[in-house]
Amino acid sequence: MAKRLIPSLNRVLVEKIIPPSKTSYGILLPEKTTKLNSGKVVVVGPGAPTMDGNIIPVSVKEGHTVLLPDYGGMEVKLGDKEYHLFRDDDILGTLHD
């Protein structure tokens, strides 16, 4: 049975997307094309409370593809998978097709 993590407050659990280093035909891709630091949101926390007790919800939702900072976040291993835990404020933006 795998453990399930529910982030607290305004934290977001992200599974990093590792871009391919070569094409399906075996052509190696330059490092610049594989540099984008992104991930898929797995679970979000309920949000952070304000001074008067209202909850500010997290700005991303489960399933969003997000742009992540090069440094920061906390590595979390659940079962055989690796995830990263970020604060909502640390996420740089969402990526759309």
Disulfide bonds with the S-S distance in Angstrom:
none
